[in-house]
Amino acid sequence: VYRVLNYLVEKGILHKISSKNIFILCEYCKGDKHTENTVFLICKVCNNVNEIQAEACFDNLRKLSSKYNFSLDCSHIELPGYCT
C-alpha cells in the first residue's frame, strides 16, 4: 500500500502531511503533476487541512535563505493553527 501511496505522491496526485502522517488528495491536480509550491494550513482542533498555492511565499524564503548561503529543499510547508 505504501508503495502505491508514494507513487501517487511522486505523480503529484497525493500529498503526504508529515506532521499528521496522513495522505491527502491534491486540490490542484488535474491529472498532471503541478509545480507550484504548497502551504498546508492544518487546524489543531478539527484536523482540517487546507492546501494553498504560495509561490510568492517560497520566493521570499528562497531569497532569505540565499542570504545565509542556504538552499531550500522542500516543496511544501505545514503550518499548524486554528480555523474558524
Jmol script that loads the backbone (N, CA, C; Angstrom):
load data "model"
ATOM      1  N   VAL A   1       0.823  -1.182   0.000  1.00  0.00           N
ATOM      2  CA  VAL A   1       0.000   0.000   0.000  1.00  0.00           C
ATOM      3  C   VAL A   1       0.872   1.252   0.000  1.00  0.00           C
ATOM      4  N   TYR A   2       1.938   1.257   0.822  1.00  0.00           N
ATOM      5  CA  TYR A   2       2.774   2.454   0.904  1.00  0.00           C
ATOM      6  C   TYR A   2       3.527   2.723  -0.394  1.00  0.00           C
ATOM      7  N   ARG A   3       3.844   1.692  -1.146  1.00  0.00           N
ATOM      8  CA  ARG A   3       4.477   1.902  -2.458  1.00  0.00           C
ATOM      9  C   ARG A   3       3.535   2.647  -3.383  1.00  0.00           C
ATOM     10  N   VAL A   4       2.283   2.260  -3.371  1.00  0.00           N
ATOM     11  CA  VAL A   4       1.286   2.923  -4.212  1.00  0.00           C
ATOM     12  C   VAL A   4       1.100   4.365  -3.755  1.00  0.00           C
ATOM     13  N   LEU A   5       1.005   4.578  -2.442  1.00  0.00           N
ATOM     14  CA  LEU A   5       0.855   5.938  -1.920  1.00  0.00           C
ATOM     15  C   LEU A   5       2.051   6.804  -2.308  1.00  0.00           C
ATOM     16  N   ASN A   6       3.257   6.277  -2.149  1.00  0.00           N
ATOM     17  CA  ASN A   6       4.452   7.041  -2.518  1.00  0.00           C
ATOM     18  C   ASN A   6       4.495   7.324  -4.018  1.00  0.00           C
ATOM     19  N   TYR A   7       4.053   6.385  -4.823  1.00  0.00           N
ATOM     20  CA  TYR A   7       3.978   6.590  -6.270  1.00  0.00           C
ATOM     21  C   TYR A   7       3.019   7.742  -6.589  1.00  0.00           C
ATOM     22  N   LEU A   8       1.853   7.764  -5.929  1.00  0.00           N
ATOM     23  CA  LEU A   8       0.875   8.827  -6.157  1.00  0.00           C
ATOM     24  C   LEU A   8       1.396  10.177  -5.665  1.00  0.00           C
ATOM     25  N   VAL A   9       2.211  10.175  -4.624  1.00  0.00           N
ATOM     26  CA  VAL A   9       2.854  11.412  -4.170  1.00  0.00           C
ATOM     27  C   VAL A   9       3.839  11.896  -5.234  1.00  0.00           C
ATOM     28  N   GLU A  10       4.637  10.990  -5.786  1.00  0.00           N
ATOM     29  CA  GLU A  10       5.601  11.345  -6.836  1.00  0.00           C
ATOM     30  C   GLU A  10       4.893  11.924  -8.058  1.00  0.00           C
ATOM     31  N   LYS A  11       3.720  11.410  -8.366  1.00  0.00           N
ATOM     32  CA  LYS A  11       2.947  11.892  -9.524  1.00  0.00           C
ATOM     33  C   LYS A  11       2.208  13.190  -9.233  1.00  0.00           C
ATOM     34  N   GLY A  12       2.195  13.627  -7.961  1.00  0.00           N
ATOM     35  CA  GLY A  12       1.525  14.870  -7.607  1.00  0.00           C
ATOM     36  C   GLY A  12       0.038  14.734  -7.378  1.00  0.00           C
ATOM     37  N   ILE A  13      -0.456  13.520  -7.304  1.00  0.00           N
ATOM     38  CA  ILE A  13      -1.882  13.288  -7.095  1.00  0.00           C
ATOM     39  C   ILE A  13      -2.231  13.357  -5.610  1.00  0.00           C
ATOM     40  N   LEU A  14      -1.308  12.889  -4.776  1.00  0.00           N
ATOM     41  CA  LEU A  14      -1.467  12.932  -3.325  1.00  0.00           C
ATOM     42  C   LEU A  14      -0.366  13.792  -2.719  1.00  0.00           C
ATOM     43  N   HIS A  15      -0.628  14.277  -1.515  1.00  0.00           N
ATOM     44  CA  HIS A  15       0.391  14.939  -0.702  1.00  0.00           C
ATOM     45  C   HIS A  15       0.508  14.170   0.602  1.00  0.00           C
ATOM     46  N   LYS A  16       1.718  14.073   1.118  1.00  0.00           N
ATOM     47  CA  LYS A  16       1.907  13.486   2.437  1.00  0.00           C
ATOM     48  C   LYS A  16       2.047  14.619   3.439  1.00  0.00           C
ATOM     49  N   ILE A  17       1.195  14.594   4.449  1.00  0.00           N
ATOM     50  CA  ILE A  17       1.263  15.556   5.539  1.00  0.00           C
ATOM     51  C   ILE A  17       2.072  14.877   6.644  1.00  0.00           C
ATOM     52  N   SER A  18       3.345  15.212   6.718  1.00  0.00           N
ATOM     53  CA  SER A  18       4.260  14.525   7.620  1.00  0.00           C
ATOM     54  C   SER A  18       3.893  14.694   9.083  1.00  0.00           C
ATOM     55  N   SER A  19       3.445  15.885   9.464  1.00  0.00           N
ATOM     56  CA  SER A  19       3.131  16.134  10.868  1.00  0.00           C
ATOM     57  C   SER A  19       1.961  15.285  11.364  1.00  0.00           C
ATOM     58  N   LYS A  20       1.102  14.854  10.462  1.00  0.00           N
ATOM     59  CA  LYS A  20      -0.053  14.027  10.817  1.00  0.00           C
ATOM     60  C   LYS A  20       0.096  12.585  10.342  1.00  0.00           C
ATOM     61  N   ASN A  21       1.140  12.321   9.544  1.00  0.00           N
ATOM     62  CA  ASN A  21       1.362  11.008   8.946  1.00  0.00           C
ATOM     63  C   ASN A  21       0.125  10.543   8.166  1.00  0.00           C
ATOM     64  N   ILE A  22      -0.391  11.459   7.328  1.00  0.00           N
ATOM     65  CA  ILE A  22      -1.556  11.153   6.504  1.00  0.00           C
ATOM     66  C   ILE A  22      -1.276  11.555   5.062  1.00  0.00           C
ATOM     67  N   PHE A  23      -2.101  11.070   4.159  1.00  0.00           N
ATOM     68  CA  PHE A  23      -2.046  11.430   2.752  1.00  0.00           C
ATOM     69  C   PHE A  23      -3.363  12.105   2.393  1.00  0.00           C
ATOM     70  N   ILE A  24      -3.289  13.164   1.566  1.00  0.00           N
ATOM     71  CA  ILE A  24      -4.500  13.836   1.105  1.00  0.00           C
ATOM     72  C   ILE A  24      -4.413  14.024  -0.409  1.00  0.00           C
ATOM     73  N   LEU A  25      -5.573  14.102  -1.039  1.00  0.00           N
ATOM     74  CA  LEU A  25      -5.617  14.381  -2.475  1.00  0.00           C
ATOM     75  C   LEU A  25      -5.174  15.808  -2.740  1.00  0.00           C
ATOM     76  N   CYS A  26      -4.465  15.999  -3.837  1.00  0.00           N
ATOM     77  CA  CYS A  26      -4.059  17.337  -4.249  1.00  0.00           C
ATOM     78  C   CYS A  26      -5.289  18.079  -4.755  1.00  0.00           C
ATOM     79  N   GLU A  27      -5.543  19.267  -4.203  1.00  0.00           N
ATOM     80  CA  GLU A  27      -6.703  20.058  -4.620  1.00  0.00           C
ATOM     81  C   GLU A  27      -6.514  20.670  -5.998  1.00  0.00           C
ATOM     82  N   TYR A  28      -5.267  20.781  -6.460  1.00  0.00           N
ATOM     83  CA  TYR A  28      -4.978  21.465  -7.718  1.00  0.00           C
ATOM     84  C   TYR A  28      -4.606  20.517  -8.843  1.00  0.00           C
ATOM     85  N   CYS A  29      -4.575  19.232  -8.567  1.00  0.00           N
ATOM     86  CA  CYS A  29      -4.142  18.254  -9.562  1.00  0.00           C
ATOM     87  C   CYS A  29      -5.227  18.047 -10.619  1.00  0.00           C
ATOM     88  N   LYS A  30      -4.815  18.126 -11.847  1.00  0.00           N
ATOM     89  CA  LYS A  30      -5.719  17.872 -12.970  1.00  0.00           C
ATOM     90  C   LYS A  30      -5.221  16.683 -13.787  1.00  0.00           C
ATOM     91  N   GLY A  31      -4.580  15.721 -13.118  1.00  0.00           N
ATOM     92  CA  GLY A  31      -4.047  14.567 -13.817  1.00  0.00           C
ATOM     93  C   GLY A  31      -2.565  14.677 -14.094  1.00  0.00           C
ATOM     94  N   ASP A  32      -2.040  15.892 -14.078  1.00  0.00           N
ATOM     95  CA  ASP A  32      -0.608  16.098 -14.252  1.00  0.00           C
ATOM     96  C   ASP A  32      -0.045  16.683 -12.967  1.00  0.00           C
ATOM     97  N   LYS A  33       1.204  16.383 -12.713  1.00  0.00           N
ATOM     98  CA  LYS A  33       1.848  16.920 -11.521  1.00  0.00           C
ATOM     99  C   LYS A  33       2.010  18.424 -11.672  1.00  0.00           C
ATOM    100  N   HIS A  34       1.584  19.169 -10.667  1.00  0.00           N
ATOM    101  CA  HIS A  34       1.769  20.612 -10.709  1.00  0.00           C
ATOM    102  C   HIS A  34       3.107  20.974 -10.065  1.00  0.00           C
ATOM    103  N   THR A  35       3.617  22.119 -10.420  1.00  0.00           N
ATOM    104  CA  THR A  35       4.938  22.503  -9.938  1.00  0.00           C
ATOM    105  C   THR A  35       4.887  23.593  -8.877  1.00  0.00           C
ATOM    106  N   GLU A  36       3.702  24.106  -8.582  1.00  0.00           N
ATOM    107  CA  GLU A  36       3.587  25.174  -7.608  1.00  0.00           C
ATOM    108  C   GLU A  36       3.960  24.672  -6.220  1.00  0.00           C
ATOM    109  N   ASN A  37       4.525  25.564  -5.447  1.00  0.00           N
ATOM    110  CA  ASN A  37       4.833  25.237  -4.065  1.00  0.00           C
ATOM    111  C   ASN A  37       3.568  25.397  -3.227  1.00  0.00           C
ATOM    112  N   THR A  38       3.451  24.551  -2.224  1.00  0.00           N
ATOM    113  CA  THR A  38       2.212  24.435  -1.482  1.00  0.00           C
ATOM    114  C   THR A  38       2.422  24.697  -0.001  1.00  0.00           C
ATOM    115  N   VAL A  39       1.448  25.370   0.593  1.00  0.00           N
ATOM    116  CA  VAL A  39       1.396  25.543   2.044  1.00  0.00           C
ATOM    117  C   VAL A  39       0.130  24.843   2.522  1.00  0.00           C
ATOM    118  N   PHE A  40       0.273  24.031   3.570  1.00  0.00           N
ATOM    119  CA  PHE A  40      -0.873  23.357   4.164  1.00  0.00           C
ATOM    120  C   PHE A  40      -1.190  24.027   5.493  1.00  0.00           C
ATOM    121  N   LEU A  41      -2.425  24.496   5.626  1.00  0.00           N
ATOM    122  CA  LEU A  41      -2.908  25.084   6.863  1.00  0.00           C
ATOM    123  C   LEU A  41      -3.659  23.980   7.610  1.00  0.00           C
ATOM    124  N   ILE A  42      -3.128  23.575   8.761  1.00  0.00           N
ATOM    125  CA  ILE A  42      -3.645  22.414   9.485  1.00  0.00           C
ATOM    126  C   ILE A  42      -4.246  22.864  10.810  1.00  0.00           C
ATOM    127  N   CYS A  43      -5.550  22.659  10.969  1.00  0.00           N
ATOM    128  CA  CYS A  43      -6.230  23.047  12.200  1.00  0.00           C
ATOM    129  C   CYS A  43      -5.897  22.054  13.310  1.00  0.00           C
ATOM    130  N   LYS A  44      -5.459  22.578  14.452  1.00  0.00           N
ATOM    131  CA  LYS A  44      -5.092  21.736  15.591  1.00  0.00           C
ATOM    132  C   LYS A  44      -6.311  21.204  16.342  1.00  0.00           C
ATOM    133  N   VAL A  45      -7.503  21.762  16.065  1.00  0.00           N
ATOM    134  CA  VAL A  45      -8.708  21.313  16.752  1.00  0.00           C
ATOM    135  C   VAL A  45      -9.467  20.276  15.923  1.00  0.00           C
ATOM    136  N   CYS A  46      -9.808  20.633  14.689  1.00  0.00           N
ATOM    137  CA  CYS A  46     -10.635  19.739  13.867  1.00  0.00           C
ATOM    138  C   CYS A  46      -9.830  18.915  12.867  1.00  0.00           C
ATOM    139  N   ASN A  47      -8.510  19.158  12.772  1.00  0.00           N
ATOM    140  CA  ASN A  47      -7.607  18.441  11.861  1.00  0.00           C
ATOM    141  C   ASN A  47      -7.902  18.692  10.391  1.00  0.00           C
ATOM    142  N   ASN A  48      -8.672  19.738  10.074  1.00  0.00           N
ATOM    143  CA  ASN A  48      -8.925  20.094   8.686  1.00  0.00           C
ATOM    144  C   ASN A  48      -7.615  20.591   8.051  1.00  0.00           C
ATOM    145  N   VAL A  49      -7.392  20.207   6.805  1.00  0.00           N
ATOM    146  CA  VAL A  49      -6.195  20.631   6.082  1.00  0.00           C
ATOM    147  C   VAL A  49      -6.622  21.402   4.843  1.00  0.00           C
ATOM    148  N   ASN A  50      -6.166  22.650   4.730  1.00  0.00           N
ATOM    149  CA  ASN A  50      -6.402  23.461   3.537  1.00  0.00           C
ATOM    150  C   ASN A  50      -5.096  23.603   2.778  1.00  0.00           C
ATOM    151  N   GLU A  51      -5.161  23.348   1.493  1.00  0.00           N
ATOM    152  CA  GLU A  51      -3.993  23.455   0.612  1.00  0.00           C
ATOM    153  C   GLU A  51      -4.054  24.777  -0.134  1.00  0.00           C
ATOM    154  N   ILE A  52      -2.987  25.562  -0.060  1.00  0.00           N
ATOM    155  CA  ILE A  52      -2.943  26.806  -0.812  1.00  0.00           C
ATOM    156  C   ILE A  52      -1.638  26.868  -1.605  1.00  0.00           C
ATOM    157  N   GLN A  53      -1.733  27.435  -2.787  1.00  0.00           N
ATOM    158  CA  GLN A  53      -0.549  27.644  -3.617  1.00  0.00           C
ATOM    159  C   GLN A  53       0.117  28.924  -3.143  1.00  0.00           C
ATOM    160  N   ALA A  54       1.407  28.878  -2.874  1.00  0.00           N
ATOM    161  CA  ALA A  54       2.074  30.027  -2.260  1.00  0.00           C
ATOM    162  C   ALA A  54       3.449  30.256  -2.874  1.00  0.00           C
ATOM    163  N   GLU A  55       3.473  30.445  -4.175  1.00  0.00           N
ATOM    164  CA  GLU A  55       4.746  30.635  -4.873  1.00  0.00           C
ATOM    165  C   GLU A  55       5.488  31.864  -4.352  1.00  0.00           C
ATOM    166  N   ALA A  56       4.761  32.949  -4.072  1.00  0.00           N
ATOM    167  CA  ALA A  56       5.401  34.166  -3.567  1.00  0.00           C
ATOM    168  C   ALA A  56       6.058  33.918  -2.215  1.00  0.00           C
ATOM    169  N   CYS A  57       5.420  33.136  -1.387  1.00  0.00           N
ATOM    170  CA  CYS A  57       5.983  32.789  -0.081  1.00  0.00           C
ATOM    171  C   CYS A  57       7.306  32.046  -0.258  1.00  0.00           C
ATOM    172  N   PHE A  58       7.337  31.090  -1.154  1.00  0.00           N
ATOM    173  CA  PHE A  58       8.560  30.320  -1.393  1.00  0.00           C
ATOM    174  C   PHE A  58       9.640  31.192  -2.039  1.00  0.00           C
ATOM    175  N   ASP A  59       9.240  32.129  -2.903  1.00  0.00           N
ATOM    176  CA  ASP A  59      10.219  33.055  -3.480  1.00  0.00           C
ATOM    177  C   ASP A  59      10.909  33.853  -2.379  1.00  0.00           C
ATOM    178  N   ASN A  60      10.117  34.345  -1.430  1.00  0.00           N
ATOM    179  CA  ASN A  60      10.692  35.099  -0.315  1.00  0.00           C
ATOM    180  C   ASN A  60      11.595  34.228   0.555  1.00  0.00           C
ATOM    181  N   LEU A  61      11.177  32.992   0.798  1.00  0.00           N
ATOM    182  CA  LEU A  61      12.005  32.081   1.590  1.00  0.00           C
ATOM    183  C   LEU A  61      13.321  31.750   0.877  1.00  0.00           C
ATOM    184  N   ARG A  62      13.269  31.594  -0.447  1.00  0.00           N
ATOM    185  CA  ARG A  62      14.494  31.337  -1.211  1.00  0.00           C
ATOM    186  C   ARG A  62      15.453  32.517  -1.120  1.00  0.00           C
ATOM    187  N   LYS A  63      14.905  33.726  -1.260  1.00  0.00           N
ATOM    188  CA  LYS A  63      15.744  34.931  -1.159  1.00  0.00           C
ATOM    189  C   LYS A  63      16.370  35.047   0.228  1.00  0.00           C
ATOM    190  N   LEU A  64      15.571  34.820   1.249  1.00  0.00           N
ATOM    191  CA  LEU A  64      16.067  34.904   2.612  1.00  0.00           C
ATOM    192  C   LEU A  64      17.140  33.852   2.876  1.00  0.00           C
ATOM    193  N   SER A  65      16.875  32.630   2.455  1.00  0.00           N
ATOM    194  CA  SER A  65      17.843  31.563   2.711  1.00  0.00           C
ATOM    195  C   SER A  65      19.137  31.763   1.930  1.00  0.00           C
ATOM    196  N   SER A  66      19.047  32.354   0.736  1.00  0.00           N
ATOM    197  CA  SER A  66      20.264  32.573  -0.057  1.00  0.00           C
ATOM    198  C   SER A  66      21.194  33.580   0.618  1.00  0.00           C
ATOM    199  N   LYS A  67      20.643  34.497   1.396  1.00  0.00           N
ATOM    200  CA  LYS A  67      21.475  35.441   2.147  1.00  0.00           C
ATOM    201  C   LYS A  67      22.371  34.729   3.147  1.00  0.00           C
ATOM    202  N   TYR A  68      21.950  33.542   3.557  1.00  0.00           N
ATOM    203  CA  TYR A  68      22.712  32.751   4.519  1.00  0.00           C
ATOM    204  C   TYR A  68      23.417  31.565   3.853  1.00  0.00           C
ATOM    205  N   ASN A  69      23.568  31.653   2.508  1.00  0.00           N
ATOM    206  CA  ASN A  69      24.211  30.592   1.737  1.00  0.00           C
ATOM    207  C   ASN A  69      23.560  29.232   1.998  1.00  0.00           C
ATOM    208  N   PHE A  70      22.245  29.236   1.969  1.00  0.00           N
ATOM    209  CA  PHE A  70      21.465  28.034   2.231  1.00  0.00           C
ATOM    210  C   PHE A  70      20.516  27.816   1.069  1.00  0.00           C
ATOM    211  N   SER A  71      20.347  26.569   0.666  1.00  0.00           N
ATOM    212  CA  SER A  71      19.458  26.238  -0.440  1.00  0.00           C
ATOM    213  C   SER A  71      18.270  25.421   0.074  1.00  0.00           C
ATOM    214  N   LEU A  72      17.068  25.915  -0.184  1.00  0.00           N
ATOM    215  CA  LEU A  72      15.868  25.201   0.256  1.00  0.00           C
ATOM    216  C   LEU A  72      15.677  23.919  -0.523  1.00  0.00           C
ATOM    217  N   ASP A  73      15.228  22.889   0.170  1.00  0.00           N
ATOM    218  CA  ASP A  73      14.963  21.602  -0.464  1.00  0.00           C
ATOM    219  C   ASP A  73      13.601  21.092   0.005  1.00  0.00           C
ATOM    220  N   CYS A  74      12.568  21.853  -0.313  1.00  0.00           N
ATOM    221  CA  CYS A  74      11.224  21.420   0.047  1.00  0.00           C
ATOM    222  C   CYS A  74      10.237  21.961  -0.969  1.00  0.00           C
ATOM    223  N   SER A  75       9.102  21.304  -1.048  1.00  0.00           N
ATOM    224  CA  SER A  75       8.067  21.761  -1.968  1.00  0.00           C
ATOM    225  C   SER A  75       6.780  22.108  -1.238  1.00  0.00           C
ATOM    226  N   HIS A  76       6.776  21.886   0.086  1.00  0.00           N
ATOM    227  CA  HIS A  76       5.595  22.289   0.847  1.00  0.00           C
ATOM    228  C   HIS A  76       5.969  22.627   2.284  1.00  0.00           C
ATOM    229  N   ILE A  77       5.090  23.399   2.890  1.00  0.00           N
ATOM    230  CA  ILE A  77       5.245  23.807   4.283  1.00  0.00           C
ATOM    231  C   ILE A  77       3.946  23.481   5.001  1.00  0.00           C
ATOM    232  N   GLU A  78       4.059  22.948   6.206  1.00  0.00           N
ATOM    233  CA  GLU A  78       2.899  22.643   7.022  1.00  0.00           C
ATOM    234  C   GLU A  78       2.816  23.647   8.167  1.00  0.00           C
ATOM    235  N   LEU A  79       1.694  24.373   8.227  1.00  0.00           N
ATOM    236  CA  LEU A  79       1.511  25.374   9.278  1.00  0.00           C
ATOM    237  C   LEU A  79       0.352  24.976  10.183  1.00  0.00           C
ATOM    238  N   PRO A  80       0.648  24.666  11.444  1.00  0.00           N
ATOM    239  CA  PRO A  80      -0.433  24.364  12.381  1.00  0.00           C
ATOM    240  C   PRO A  80      -1.072  25.654  12.882  1.00  0.00           C
ATOM    241  N   GLY A  81      -2.340  25.586  13.168  1.00  0.00           N
ATOM    242  CA  GLY A  81      -3.060  26.753  13.671  1.00  0.00           C
ATOM    243  C   GLY A  81      -4.503  26.381  13.956  1.00  0.00           C
ATOM    244  N   TYR A  82      -5.363  27.379  13.857  1.00  0.00           N
ATOM    245  CA  TYR A  82      -6.776  27.171  14.193  1.00  0.00           C
ATOM    246  C   TYR A  82      -7.656  27.770  13.109  1.00  0.00           C
ATOM    247  N   CYS A  83      -8.622  26.991  12.639  1.00  0.00           N
ATOM    248  CA  CYS A  83      -9.582  27.517  11.664  1.00  0.00           C
ATOM    249  C   CYS A  83     -10.765  28.121  12.416  1.00  0.00           C
ATOM    250  N   THR A  84     -11.586  28.836  11.684  1.00  0.00           N
ATOM    251  CA  THR A  84     -12.731  29.481  12.329  1.00  0.00           C
ATOM    252  C   THR A  84     -13.838  28.501  12.573  1.00  0.00           C
TER     253      THR A  84
END
end "model"
wireframe off; spacefill off
backbone 0.3
color backbone group
